[in-house]
Amino acid sequence: QVQLVESGGGLVQAGGSLRLSCAASESILTLNEMGWFRQTPGKQRELVAIISSGGITNYADSVKDRFAISRDYAKNTVYLQMNSLKPEDSAVYYCYVKTVRWNVYWGQGTQVTVSS
């Protein structure tokens, strides 16, 4: 089972930036896909950004050109750099991984709040 520990959430003013981190308990080289989802009360969890083992990225239209996903193999960590934040970006952000055996694991979530 892959353990995921997220950090980096918090309160920021609109237009500001945050960087989320997600540290995995095993080498991310063994993971097929990593990414971030977010969820607000009463809504379904939605994709924010994912990166495949081959480095292919995919972003939600609402965050393109503002967010960037990256990974550090040495630290077994995936990052989400969030710039030009908007109040509608406020949500609980969840780290997500899919192993080569297609098992999916989630982090505990980190709150991001963007004030107007």
N, CA, C and O atoms as CSV, one atom per row, in Angstrom:
chain,resi,resn,atom,element,x,y,z
A,1,GLN,N,N,0.843,-1.187,0.000
A,1,GLN,CA,C,0.000,0.000,0.000
A,1,GLN,C,C,0.882,1.242,0.000
A,1,GLN,O,O,1.851,1.322,0.755
A,2,VAL,N,N,0.549,2.194,-0.835
A,2,VAL,CA,C,1.327,3.431,-0.932
A,2,VAL,C,C,0.751,4.467,0.034
A,2,VAL,O,O,-0.439,4.778,-0.005
A,3,GLN,N,N,1.609,4.990,0.893
A,3,GLN,CA,C,1.209,6.061,1.812
A,3,GLN,C,C,1.567,7.398,1.178
A,3,GLN,O,O,2.642,7.560,0.601
A,4,LEU,N,N,0.651,8.349,1.294
A,4,LEU,CA,C,0.856,9.667,0.708
A,4,LEU,C,C,0.690,10.726,1.788
A,4,LEU,O,O,-0.287,10.710,2.537
A,5,VAL,N,N,1.637,11.638,1.864
A,5,VAL,CA,C,1.581,12.718,2.853
A,5,VAL,C,C,1.629,14.047,2.108
A,5,VAL,O,O,2.607,14.368,1.432
A,6,GLU,N,N,0.555,14.807,2.249
A,6,GLU,CA,C,0.444,16.091,1.563
A,6,GLU,C,C,0.819,17.235,2.502
A,6,GLU,O,O,0.701,17.134,3.724
A,7,SER,N,N,1.269,18.311,1.894
A,7,SER,CA,C,1.556,19.525,2.651
A,7,SER,C,C,1.490,20.719,1.707
A,7,SER,O,O,1.477,20.568,0.486
A,8,GLY,N,N,1.449,21.905,2.298
A,8,GLY,CA,C,1.523,23.113,1.493
A,8,GLY,C,C,0.238,23.891,1.352
A,8,GLY,O,O,0.243,24.985,0.787
A,9,GLY,N,N,-0.855,23.363,1.845
A,9,GLY,CA,C,-2.106,24.105,1.752
A,9,GLY,C,C,-2.121,25.277,2.714
A,9,GLY,O,O,-1.216,25.438,3.533
A,10,GLY,N,N,-3.160,26.094,2.603
A,10,GLY,CA,C,-3.274,27.231,3.505
A,10,GLY,C,C,-4.176,28.300,2.948
A,10,GLY,O,O,-4.936,28.080,2.004
A,11,LEU,N,N,-4.073,29.465,3.555
A,11,LEU,CA,C,-4.887,30.618,3.165
A,11,LEU,C,C,-4.026,31.602,2.386
A,11,LEU,O,O,-2.920,31.940,2.807
A,12,VAL,N,N,-4.533,32.055,1.258
A,12,VAL,CA,C,-3.797,32.983,0.418
A,12,VAL,C,C,-4.788,33.956,-0.215
A,12,VAL,O,O,-5.957,33.626,-0.415
A,13,GLN,N,N,-4.316,35.132,-0.520
A,13,GLN,CA,C,-5.176,36.116,-1.191
A,13,GLN,C,C,-5.256,35.813,-2.682
A,13,GLN,O,O,-4.357,35.204,-3.261
A,14,ALA,N,N,-6.336,36.243,-3.275
A,14,ALA,CA,C,-6.494,36.085,-4.718
A,14,ALA,C,C,-5.292,36.698,-5.440
A,14,ALA,O,O,-4.820,37.780,-5.092
A,15,GLY,N,N,-4.815,35.978,-6.450
A,15,GLY,CA,C,-3.633,36.402,-7.181
A,15,GLY,C,C,-2.340,35.839,-6.633
A,15,GLY,O,O,-1.291,35.946,-7.268
A,16,GLY,N,N,-2.410,35.250,-5.475
A,16,GLY,CA,C,-1.221,34.686,-4.847
A,16,GLY,C,C,-0.894,33.289,-5.344
A,16,GLY,O,O,-1.528,32.766,-6.261
A,17,SER,N,N,0.114,32.700,-4.711
A,17,SER,CA,C,0.603,31.384,-5.121
A,17,SER,C,C,0.752,30.468,-3.921
A,17,SER,O,O,0.962,30.913,-2.793
A,18,LEU,N,N,0.638,29.186,-4.192
A,18,LEU,CA,C,0.923,28.134,-3.216
A,18,LEU,C,C,1.552,26.967,-3.955
A,18,LEU,O,O,1.319,26.770,-5.147
A,19,ARG,N,N,2.350,26.198,-3.231
A,19,ARG,CA,C,2.872,24.970,-3.804
A,19,ARG,C,C,2.506,23.808,-2.892
A,19,ARG,O,O,2.877,23.784,-1.718
A,20,LEU,N,N,1.782,22.855,-3.436
A,20,LEU,CA,C,1.432,21.652,-2.706
A,20,LEU,C,C,2.475,20.571,-2.966
A,20,LEU,O,O,3.021,20.458,-4.063
A,21,SER,N,N,2.733,19.785,-1.934
A,21,SER,CA,C,3.668,18.667,-2.051
A,21,SER,C,C,2.975,17.387,-1.620
A,21,SER,O,O,2.113,17.393,-0.741
A,22,CYS,N,N,3.361,16.300,-2.248
A,22,CYS,CA,C,2.829,14.988,-1.895
A,22,CYS,C,C,3.978,13.991,-1.917
A,22,CYS,O,O,4.508,13.650,-2.975
A,23,ALA,N,N,4.349,13.533,-0.726
A,23,ALA,CA,C,5.455,12.588,-0.596
A,23,ALA,C,C,4.910,11.175,-0.533
A,23,ALA,O,O,4.020,10.875,0.263
A,24,ALA,N,N,5.449,10.310,-1.378
A,24,ALA,CA,C,5.013,8.912,-1.431
A,24,ALA,C,C,5.948,8.038,-0.612
A,24,ALA,O,O,7.126,8.352,-0.440
A,25,SER,N,N,5.401,6.932,-0.109
A,25,SER,CA,C,6.171,6.035,0.759
A,25,SER,C,C,7.037,5.072,-0.019
A,25,SER,O,O,7.809,4.316,0.571
A,26,GLU,N,N,6.924,5.086,-1.327
A,26,GLU,CA,C,7.776,4.228,-2.138
A,26,GLU,C,C,8.202,5.000,-3.378
A,26,GLU,O,O,7.704,6.089,-3.663
A,27,SER,N,N,9.124,4.412,-4.093
A,27,SER,CA,C,9.647,5.084,-5.265
A,27,SER,C,C,8.542,5.397,-6.271
A,27,SER,O,O,7.750,4.529,-6.640
A,28,ILE,N,N,8.507,6.654,-6.706
A,28,ILE,CA,C,7.484,7.029,-7.677
A,28,ILE,C,C,7.797,6.470,-9.065
A,28,ILE,O,O,6.989,6.574,-9.989
A,29,LEU,N,N,8.960,5.889,-9.190
A,29,LEU,CA,C,9.281,5.210,-10.449
A,29,LEU,C,C,8.364,4.015,-10.665
A,29,LEU,O,O,8.176,3.561,-11.794
A,30,THR,N,N,7.787,3.504,-9.560
A,30,THR,CA,C,6.918,2.339,-9.659
A,30,THR,C,C,5.461,2.723,-9.930
A,30,THR,O,O,4.590,1.861,-10.052
A,31,LEU,N,N,5.218,4.018,-10.020
A,31,LEU,CA,C,3.843,4.485,-10.158
A,31,LEU,C,C,3.528,4.802,-11.608
A,31,LEU,O,O,4.343,5.384,-12.324
A,32,ASN,N,N,2.356,4.420,-12.022
A,32,ASN,CA,C,1.924,4.628,-13.398
A,32,ASN,C,C,1.485,6.067,-13.631
A,32,ASN,O,O,1.645,6.615,-14.722
A,33,GLU,N,N,0.932,6.664,-12.587
A,33,GLU,CA,C,0.358,7.995,-12.730
A,33,GLU,C,C,0.281,8.651,-11.355
A,33,GLU,O,O,0.051,7.980,-10.349
A,34,MET,N,N,0.473,9.955,-11.323
A,34,MET,CA,C,0.334,10.724,-10.094
A,34,MET,C,C,-0.422,11.998,-10.419
A,34,MET,O,O,-0.414,12.471,-11.556
A,35,GLY,N,N,-1.071,12.542,-9.409
A,35,GLY,CA,C,-1.781,13.781,-9.700
A,35,GLY,C,C,-2.487,14.369,-8.518
A,35,GLY,O,O,-2.310,13.955,-7.372
A,36,TRP,N,N,-3.301,15.358,-8.838
A,36,TRP,CA,C,-4.061,16.093,-7.826
A,36,TRP,C,C,-5.516,16.230,-8.267
A,36,TRP,O,O,-5.825,16.507,-9.426
A,37,PHE,N,N,-6.382,16.024,-7.295
A,37,PHE,CA,C,-7.812,16.283,-7.468
A,37,PHE,C,C,-8.216,17.287,-6.398
A,37,PHE,O,O,-7.462,17.533,-5.457
A,38,ARG,N,N,-9.386,17.858,-6.536
A,38,ARG,CA,C,-9.898,18.759,-5.503
A,38,ARG,C,C,-11.396,18.557,-5.344
A,38,ARG,O,O,-12.089,18.067,-6.235
A,39,GLN,N,N,-11.861,18.957,-4.164
A,39,GLN,CA,C,-13.274,18.755,-3.851
A,39,GLN,C,C,-13.768,19.872,-2.950
A,39,GLN,O,O,-13.089,20.273,-2.004
A,40,THR,N,N,-14.960,20.369,-3.256
A,40,THR,CA,C,-15.646,21.337,-2.403
A,40,THR,C,C,-16.924,20.683,-1.883
A,40,THR,O,O,-17.431,19.737,-2.485
A,41,PRO,N,N,-17.439,21.184,-0.770
A,41,PRO,CA,C,-18.641,20.572,-0.176
A,41,PRO,C,C,-19.795,20.470,-1.163
A,41,PRO,O,O,-20.137,21.434,-1.848
A,42,GLY,N,N,-20.384,19.288,-1.219
A,42,GLY,CA,C,-21.535,19.068,-2.071
A,42,GLY,C,C,-21.215,18.796,-3.524
A,42,GLY,O,O,-22.117,18.611,-4.341
A,43,LYS,N,N,-19.933,18.770,-3.852
A,43,LYS,CA,C,-19.541,18.522,-5.248
A,43,LYS,C,C,-18.663,17.292,-5.341
A,43,LYS,O,O,-18.051,16.862,-4.363
A,44,GLN,N,N,-18.616,16.737,-6.542
A,44,GLN,CA,C,-17.747,15.587,-6.766
A,44,GLN,C,C,-16.283,16.013,-6.828
A,44,GLN,O,O,-15.949,17.148,-7.171
A,45,ARG,N,N,-15.439,15.068,-6.486
A,45,ARG,CA,C,-14.014,15.321,-6.618
A,45,ARG,C,C,-13.675,15.481,-8.105
A,45,ARG,O,O,-14.134,14.710,-8.947
A,46,GLU,N,N,-12.870,16.489,-8.403
A,46,GLU,CA,C,-12.557,16.760,-9.810
A,46,GLU,C,C,-11.060,16.766,-10.048
A,46,GLU,O,O,-10.266,17.115,-9.175
A,47,LEU,N,N,-10.708,16.375,-11.239
A,47,LEU,CA,C,-9.308,16.357,-11.638
A,47,LEU,C,C,-8.765,17.779,-11.729
A,47,LEU,O,O,-9.413,18.680,-12.262
A,48,VAL,N,N,-7.565,17.952,-11.196
A,48,VAL,CA,C,-6.861,19.225,-11.348
A,48,VAL,C,C,-5.706,19.046,-12.325
A,48,VAL,O,O,-5.604,19.766,-13.318
A,49,ALA,N,N,-4.837,18.079,-12.034
A,49,ALA,CA,C,-3.683,17.833,-12.891
A,49,ALA,C,C,-3.152,16.436,-12.622
A,49,ALA,O,O,-3.166,15.958,-11.488
A,50,ILE,N,N,-2.687,15.794,-13.675
A,50,ILE,CA,C,-2.052,14.490,-13.532
A,50,ILE,C,C,-0.806,14.446,-14.402
A,50,ILE,O,O,-0.678,15.185,-15.378
A,51,ILE,N,N,0.107,13.563,-14.023
A,51,ILE,CA,C,1.307,13.334,-14.799
A,51,ILE,C,C,1.536,11.835,-14.876
A,51,ILE,O,O,1.484,11.128,-13.870
A,52,SER,N,N,1.790,11.367,-16.088
A,52,SER,CA,C,1.986,9.943,-16.276
A,52,SER,C,C,3.442,9.564,-16.046
A,52,SER,O,O,4.309,10.426,-15.906
A,53,SER,N,N,3.691,8.274,-16.009
A,53,SER,CA,C,5.062,7.806,-15.834
A,53,SER,C,C,5.955,8.283,-16.976
A,53,SER,O,O,7.164,8.434,-16.803
A,54,GLY,N,N,5.361,8.516,-18.133
A,54,GLY,CA,C,6.121,9.002,-19.272
A,54,GLY,C,C,6.259,10.505,-19.323
A,54,GLY,O,O,6.859,11.049,-20.250
A,55,GLY,N,N,5.698,11.187,-18.316
A,55,GLY,CA,C,5.842,12.634,-18.241
A,55,GLY,C,C,4.748,13.420,-18.941
A,55,GLY,O,O,4.829,14.644,-19.044
A,56,ILE,N,N,3.737,12.732,-19.417
A,56,ILE,CA,C,2.620,13.423,-20.077
A,56,ILE,C,C,1.717,14.027,-19.006
A,56,ILE,O,O,1.327,13.356,-18.050
A,57,THR,N,N,1.394,15.301,-19.183
A,57,THR,CA,C,0.565,15.999,-18.206
A,57,THR,C,C,-0.814,16.305,-18.783
A,57,THR,O,O,-1.001,16.429,-19.994
A,58,ASN,N,N,-1.764,16.420,-17.865
A,58,ASN,CA,C,-3.125,16.768,-18.261
A,58,ASN,C,C,-3.692,17.668,-17.173
A,58,ASN,O,O,-3.576,17.377,-15.982
A,59,TYR,N,N,-4.306,18.765,-17.602
A,59,TYR,CA,C,-4.830,19.745,-16.648
A,59,TYR,C,C,-6.313,20.002,-16.900
A,59,TYR,O,O,-6.798,19.904,-18.027
A,60,ALA,N,N,-7.006,20.328,-15.841
A,60,ALA,CA,C,-8.374,20.829,-15.995
A,60,ALA,C,C,-8.307,22.165,-16.732
A,60,ALA,O,O,-7.370,22.940,-16.537
A,61,ASP,N,N,-9.286,22.428,-17.562
A,61,ASP,CA,C,-9.292,23.683,-18.323
A,61,ASP,C,C,-9.229,24.900,-17.401
A,61,ASP,O,O,-8.640,25.924,-17.746
A,62,SER,N,N,-9.840,24.773,-16.234
A,62,SER,CA,C,-9.929,25.916,-15.332
A,62,SER,C,C,-8.592,26.305,-14.709
A,62,SER,O,O,-8.467,27.395,-14.151
A,63,VAL,N,N,-7.580,25.418,-14.796
A,63,VAL,CA,C,-6.291,25.724,-14.166
A,63,VAL,C,C,-5.141,25.803,-15.167
A,63,VAL,O,O,-4.012,26.125,-14.799
A,64,LYS,N,N,-5.431,25.511,-16.416
A,64,LYS,CA,C,-4.367,25.579,-17.429
A,64,LYS,C,C,-3.738,26.959,-17.435
A,64,LYS,O,O,-4.421,27.972,-17.287
A,65,ASP,N,N,-2.444,26.981,-17.606
A,65,ASP,CA,C,-1.645,28.217,-17.664
A,65,ASP,C,C,-1.484,28.882,-16.304
A,65,ASP,O,O,-0.825,29.916,-16.199
A,66,ARG,N,N,-2.079,28.301,-15.257
A,66,ARG,CA,C,-1.897,28.840,-13.904
A,66,ARG,C,C,-1.238,27.839,-12.972
A,66,ARG,O,O,-0.469,28.224,-12.092
A,67,PHE,N,N,-1.534,26.549,-13.156
A,67,PHE,CA,C,-0.997,25.494,-12.300
A,67,PHE,C,C,0.015,24.671,-13.089
A,67,PHE,O,O,-0.065,24.564,-14.313
A,68,ALA,N,N,0.961,24.097,-12.366
A,68,ALA,CA,C,1.948,23.222,-12.996
A,68,ALA,C,C,2.251,22.044,-12.081
A,68,ALA,O,O,2.544,22.223,-10.898
A,69,ILE,N,N,2.178,20.851,-12.633
A,69,ILE,CA,C,2.510,19.641,-11.875
A,69,ILE,C,C,3.923,19.211,-12.227
A,69,ILE,O,O,4.346,19.299,-13.380
A,70,SER,N,N,4.642,18.748,-11.223
A,70,SER,CA,C,6.000,18.273,-11.445
A,70,SER,C,C,6.312,17.192,-10.428
A,70,SER,O,O,5.523,16.947,-9.515
A,71,ARG,N,N,7.446,16.550,-10.580
A,71,ARG,CA,C,7.813,15.466,-9.659
A,71,ARG,C,C,9.313,15.469,-9.448
A,71,ARG,O,O,10.086,15.928,-10.289
A,72,ASP,N,N,9.693,14.951,-8.316
A,72,ASP,CA,C,11.107,14.817,-7.948
A,72,ASP,C,C,11.334,13.353,-7.592
A,72,ASP,O,O,10.874,12.886,-6.550
A,73,TYR,N,N,12.035,12.637,-8.447
A,73,TYR,CA,C,12.250,11.207,-8.211
A,73,TYR,C,C,13.090,10.969,-6.960
A,73,TYR,O,O,12.852,10.017,-6.218
A,74,ALA,N,N,14.045,11.815,-6.738
A,74,ALA,CA,C,14.942,11.625,-5.588
A,74,ALA,C,C,14.187,11.743,-4.264
A,74,ALA,O,O,14.544,11.102,-3.276
A,75,LYS,N,N,13.145,12.564,-4.255
A,75,LYS,CA,C,12.368,12.776,-3.033
A,75,LYS,C,C,11.045,12.016,-3.038
A,75,LYS,O,O,10.275,12.101,-2.081
A,76,ASN,N,N,10.781,11.278,-4.108
A,76,ASN,CA,C,9.510,10.546,-4.233
A,76,ASN,C,C,8.322,11.465,-3.999
A,76,ASN,O,O,7.374,11.114,-3.296
A,77,THR,N,N,8.387,12.624,-4.588
A,77,THR,CA,C,7.411,13.670,-4.316
A,77,THR,C,C,6.865,14.249,-5.620
A,77,THR,O,O,7.588,14.434,-6.600
A,78,VAL,N,N,5.570,14.524,-5.592
A,78,VAL,CA,C,4.937,15.244,-6.694
A,78,VAL,C,C,4.467,16.591,-6.161
A,78,VAL,O,O,4.022,16.700,-5.019
A,79,TYR,N,N,4.570,17.596,-6.991
A,79,TYR,CA,C,4.241,18.955,-6.593
A,79,TYR,C,C,3.126,19.525,-7.470
A,79,TYR,O,O,2.921,19.106,-8.610
A,80,LEU,N,N,2.424,20.483,-6.903
A,80,LEU,CA,C,1.471,21.258,-7.684
A,80,LEU,C,C,1.733,22.725,-7.386
A,80,LEU,O,O,1.404,23.218,-6.307
A,81,GLN,N,N,2.325,23.414,-8.343
A,81,GLN,CA,C,2.552,24.840,-8.211
A,81,GLN,C,C,1.310,25.571,-8.695
A,81,GLN,O,O,0.894,25.414,-9.843
A,82,MET,N,N,0.728,26.363,-7.822
A,82,MET,CA,C,-0.520,27.063,-8.138
A,82,MET,C,C,-0.270,28.562,-8.104
A,82,MET,O,O,0.051,29.129,-7.060
A,83,ASN,N,N,-0.421,29.192,-9.255
A,83,ASN,CA,C,-0.228,30.631,-9.392
A,83,ASN,C,C,-1.536,31.316,-9.764
A,83,ASN,O,O,-2.489,30.674,-10.206
A,84,SER,N,N,-1.560,32.607,-9.580
A,84,SER,CA,C,-2.743,33.414,-9.932
A,84,SER,C,C,-4.018,32.786,-9.365
A,84,SER,O,O,-5.015,32.621,-10.068
A,85,LEU,N,N,-3.960,32.448,-8.108
A,85,LEU,CA,C,-5.089,31.747,-7.481
A,85,LEU,C,C,-6.335,32.616,-7.428
A,85,LEU,O,O,-6.277,33.834,-7.263
A,86,LYS,N,N,-7.458,31.938,-7.575
A,86,LYS,CA,C,-8.769,32.588,-7.564
A,86,LYS,C,C,-9.612,32.013,-6.421
A,86,LYS,O,O,-9.367,30.890,-5.978
A,87,PRO,N,N,-10.590,32.761,-5.946
A,87,PRO,CA,C,-11.451,32.218,-4.884
A,87,PRO,C,C,-12.085,30.879,-5.273
A,87,PRO,O,O,-12.310,30.031,-4.409
A,88,GLU,N,N,-12.371,30.685,-6.540
A,88,GLU,CA,C,-12.983,29.419,-6.964
A,88,GLU,C,C,-12.017,28.243,-6.947
A,88,GLU,O,O,-12.425,27.104,-7.171
A,89,ASP,N,N,-10.756,28.503,-6.687
A,89,ASP,CA,C,-9.775,27.426,-6.503
A,89,ASP,C,C,-9.821,26.871,-5.080
A,89,ASP,O,O,-9.185,25.858,-4.790
A,90,SER,N,N,-10.564,27.521,-4.202
A,90,SER,CA,C,-10.666,27.047,-2.821
A,90,SER,C,C,-11.301,25.665,-2.780
A,90,SER,O,O,-12.368,25.444,-3.353
A,91,ALA,N,N,-10.641,24.747,-2.104
A,91,ALA,CA,C,-11.104,23.358,-2.047
A,91,ALA,C,C,-10.156,22.570,-1.165
A,91,ALA,O,O,-9.117,23.069,-0.733
A,92,VAL,N,N,-10.536,21.329,-0.908
A,92,VAL,CA,C,-9.588,20.374,-0.332
A,92,VAL,C,C,-8.900,19.680,-1.511
A,92,VAL,O,O,-9.556,19.128,-2.394
A,93,TYR,N,N,-7.599,19.722,-1.503
A,93,TYR,CA,C,-6.819,19.135,-2.583
A,93,TYR,C,C,-6.282,17.777,-2.138
A,93,TYR,O,O,-5.722,17.635,-1.051
A,94,TYR,N,N,-6.467,16.789,-3.002
A,94,TYR,CA,C,-6.056,15.421,-2.697
A,94,TYR,C,C,-5.002,14.944,-3.692
A,94,TYR,O,O,-5.140,15.093,-4.907
A,95,CYS,N,N,-3.969,14.377,-3.140
A,95,CYS,CA,C,-2.958,13.727,-3.959
A,95,CYS,C,C,-3.476,12.345,-4.354
A,95,CYS,O,O,-4.211,11.703,-3.603
A,96,TYR,N,N,-3.085,11.909,-5.522
A,96,TYR,CA,C,-3.589,10.651,-6.084
A,96,TYR,C,C,-2.445,9.950,-6.801
A,96,TYR,O,O,-1.637,10.585,-7.477
A,97,VAL,N,N,-2.390,8.634,-6.644
A,97,VAL,CA,C,-1.423,7.837,-7.393
A,97,VAL,C,C,-2.107,6.584,-7.905
A,97,VAL,O,O,-3.037,6.061,-7.290
A,98,LYS,N,N,-1.630,6.122,-9.031
A,98,LYS,CA,C,-2.077,4.859,-9.592
A,98,LYS,C,C,-0.835,4.029,-9.844
A,98,LYS,O,O,0.087,4.466,-10.532
A,99,THR,N,N,-0.814,2.833,-9.285
A,99,THR,CA,C,0.361,1.985,-9.446
A,99,THR,C,C,0.323,1.273,-10.798
A,99,THR,O,O,-0.659,1.347,-11.536
A,100,VAL,N,N,1.417,0.587,-11.095
A,100,VAL,CA,C,1.485,-0.143,-12.360
A,100,VAL,C,C,0.487,-1.291,-12.393
A,100,VAL,O,O,0.171,-1.822,-13.458
A,101,ARG,N,N,-0.008,-1.671,-11.211
A,101,ARG,CA,C,-1.037,-2.700,-11.133
A,101,ARG,C,C,-2.427,-2.088,-11.066
A,101,ARG,O,O,-3.403,-2.786,-10.788
A,102,TRP,N,N,-2.519,-0.803,-11.316
A,102,TRP,CA,C,-3.779,-0.054,-11.394
A,102,TRP,C,C,-4.468,0.097,-10.042
A,102,TRP,O,O,-5.673,0.344,-9.992
A,103,ASN,N,N,-3.728,-0.045,-8.949
A,103,ASN,CA,C,-4.276,0.276,-7.634
A,103,ASN,C,C,-4.206,1.787,-7.444
A,103,ASN,O,O,-3.225,2.431,-7.818
A,104,VAL,N,N,-5.258,2.337,-6.860
A,104,VAL,CA,C,-5.335,3.787,-6.659
A,104,VAL,C,C,-5.274,4.108,-5.174
A,104,VAL,O,O,-5.925,3.450,-4.363
A,105,TYR,N,N,-4.496,5.111,-4.823
A,105,TYR,CA,C,-4.363,5.558,-3.441
A,105,TYR,C,C,-4.536,7.070,-3.381
A,105,TYR,O,O,-4.220,7.798,-4.323
A,106,TRP,N,N,-5.048,7.512,-2.242
A,106,TRP,CA,C,-5.307,8.939,-2.024
A,106,TRP,C,C,-4.608,9.437,-0.775
A,106,TRP,O,O,-4.416,8.697,0.189
A,107,GLY,N,N,-4.232,10.702,-0.812
A,107,GLY,CA,C,-3.738,11.346,0.388
A,107,GLY,C,C,-4.897,11.774,1.264
A,107,GLY,O,O,-6.063,11.569,0.927
A,108,GLN,N,N,-4.552,12.377,2.406
A,108,GLN,CA,C,-5.573,12.745,3.381
A,108,GLN,C,C,-6.253,14.063,3.028
A,108,GLN,O,O,-7.292,14.396,3.598
A,109,GLY,N,N,-5.685,14.802,2.110
A,109,GLY,CA,C,-6.256,16.075,1.694
A,109,GLY,C,C,-5.641,17.247,2.422
A,109,GLY,O,O,-5.287,17.156,3.598
A,110,THR,N,N,-5.518,18.346,1.708
A,110,THR,CA,C,-5.009,19.577,2.302
A,110,THR,C,C,-5.891,20.735,1.836
A,110,THR,O,O,-6.220,20.845,0.655
A,111,GLN,N,N,-6.265,21.592,2.779
A,111,GLN,CA,C,-7.199,22.669,2.486
A,111,GLN,C,C,-6.477,23.851,1.838
A,111,GLN,O,O,-5.435,24.300,2.314
A,112,VAL,N,N,-7.045,24.333,0.761
A,112,VAL,CA,C,-6.585,25.559,0.124
A,112,VAL,C,C,-7.748,26.545,0.144
A,112,VAL,O,O,-8.839,26.251,-0.344
A,113,THR,N,N,-7.498,27.712,0.714
A,113,THR,CA,C,-8.527,28.746,0.772
A,113,THR,C,C,-7.971,30.018,0.155
A,113,THR,O,O,-6.924,30.518,0.564
A,114,VAL,N,N,-8.691,30.533,-0.836
A,114,VAL,CA,C,-8.271,31.749,-1.528
A,114,VAL,C,C,-9.284,32.846,-1.212
A,114,VAL,O,O,-10.462,32.743,-1.552
A,115,SER,N,N,-8.802,33.888,-0.562
A,115,SER,CA,C,-9.702,34.997,-0.188
A,115,SER,C,C,-9.742,36.055,-1.289
A,115,SER,O,O,-8.753,36.283,-1.985
A,116,SER,N,N,-10.878,36.683,-1.432
A,116,SER,CA,C,-11.031,37.707,-2.485
A,116,SER,C,C,-10.631,39.082,-1.992
A,116,SER,O,O,-10.698,40.052,-2.747
